[in-house]
Amino acid sequence: MKSILALLALFFTLPVAAAPLSVELDHASKTWQTAELLKHPDAQTVQIVDDVSYKRAMTYRAVPLAVLLPGLDPQSHLQAVALDGFAAELAAAPLLEKRGARAWLAVEDPAHPWPALAPGKPSAGPFYLVWTDPQAGHISPEQWPFQVAAIKQLKGVAERFPSLLPDPKLAADDPINQGFALFQKNCLACHRLNGAGDAQVGPDLNIPYNPTEYFGGDFLKRYIRDPQSLRHWSQAKMPGFAASVLPDNELDLLVGYLKHMAGRKQHP
C-alpha cells in the first residue's frame, strides 16, 4: 500500500510527460513511462465509438492491454487503481481477449492533451482503460477506469475480503450469490461494504446502515438508475446505471445482495 501511495503522490507532482504506470504481476513488475508507451511497437490509433467517460466518439493512441500483461493466466484477478481512489476489480480473461470486446490502454500525448472530463476537471489521462466493441463482452462502465496509476495482480475479491461474502450455506447459483458477483462488477470500484474493499470514492454500503434500510419502496432502484433524480448535487460522482448496463433482473439481484448483507454487518 505504501508503494501505491508514493506512486499516487508522484502522479500529482510530475508533469504529464513523465507520468509513470506501474504494472505489478506476481511473476514480473514494470514501470512504464508515457513516452515509452506512445512509442511501443504495438501502439496504434484506436477509435472509440461511444466513450463511457466522454459520452462521445474519441480517438486515442493506445496499446493492447494484453501486451502489458505478459504471461498472465486468464484465471487471474487484477485491480486498476486510479488517482482519485477508484479501484476497479478486473477479471484477467476479458483483458487478454484479442477478439470481440478488446481492452486497450489509451495513453495521453502531452503534445496533444485530451479534453477535460467536465469544466474544472482534469482529463481522463494520462492512462485510461478503454474498450473496442464493448457490447460483445457485456463490459460495464466500471471496467473503464481513467487516470489509472497502477495495475496490480491480486487474489480474488472473496479471498481478500471475506466480510463481503453472503451466507456460506447458500448454493453457488443462489440469487444472492449472483447479486454478489454484480456488486463486485458494478459497485466495489467506488464503495466498501463492512469496511472491506480498497476503494476510497463512495461511502460504505453496510456500515453504519445499508441503503436498503433507509431507501423505502423502489427508491433505491431509482437512485441506482439516476442518482441526480433523487438528490441533486453538483459535486456528486456516482453515475447512473441504465438498463442497457444493468438490466432490471440484474438490478433486482444486486439489491437482493445488499438486503441480505444488511443482516450480516461486520464492523471494521
C-alpha positions, 0 to 999 in steps of 0.5 A, a space after each residue: 500500500 505504501 508503494 501505491 501511495 508514493 506512486 499516487 503522490 508522484 502522479 500529482 507532482 510530475 508533469 504529464 510527460 513523465 507520468 509513470 504506470 506501474 504494472 505489478 504481476 506476481 511473476 514480473 513488475 514494470 514501470 512504464 513511462 508515457 513516452 515509452 508507451 506512445 512509442 511501443 511497437 504495438 501502439 496504434 490509433 484506436 477509435 472509440 465509438 461511444 466513450 463511457 467517460 466522454 459520452 462521445 466518439 474519441 480517438 486515442 493512441 493506445 496499446 493492447 492491454 494484453 501486451 502489458 500483461 505478459 504471461 498472465 493466466 486468464 484465471 487471474 484477478 487484477 485491480 486498476 487503481 486510479 488517482 482519485 481512489 477508484 479501484 476497479 476489480 478486473 477479471 484477467 480473461 476479458 483483458 487478454 481477449 484479442 477478439 470481440 470486446 478488446 481492452 486497450 490502454 489509451 495513453 495521453 500525448 502531452 503534445 496533444 492533451 485530451 479534453 477535460 472530463 467536465 469544466 474544472 476537471 482534469 482529463 481522463 489521462 494520462 492512462 485510461 482503460 478503454 474498450 473496442 466493441 464493448 457490447 460483445 463482452 457485456 463490459 460495464 462502465 466500471 471496467 473503464 477506469 481513467 487516470 489509472 496509476 497502477 495495475 496490480 495482480 491480486 487474489 480474488 475479491 472473496 479471498 481478500 475480503 471475506 466480510 463481503 461474502 453472503 451466507 456460506 450455506 447458500 448454493 453457488 447459483 443462489 440469487 444472492 450469490 449472483 447479486 454478489 458477483 454484480 456488486 463486485 462488477 458494478 459497485 466495489 470500484 467506488 464503495 466498501 461494504 463492512 469496511 472491506 474493499 480498497 476503494 476510497 470514492 463512495 461511502 460504505 454500503 453496510 456500515 453504519 446502515 445499508 441503503 436498503 434500510 433507509 431507501 423505502 419502496 423502489 427508491 433505491 432502484 431509482 437512485 441506482 438508475 439516476 442518482 441526480 433524480 433523487 438528490 441533486 448535487 453538483 459535486 456528486 460522482 456516482 453515475 447512473 446505471 441504465 438498463 442497457 448496463 444493468 438490466 432490471 433482473 440484474 438490478 433486482 439481484 444486486 439489491 437482493 445482495 445488499 438486503 441480505 448483507 444488511 443482516 450480516 454487518 461486520 464492523 471494521 
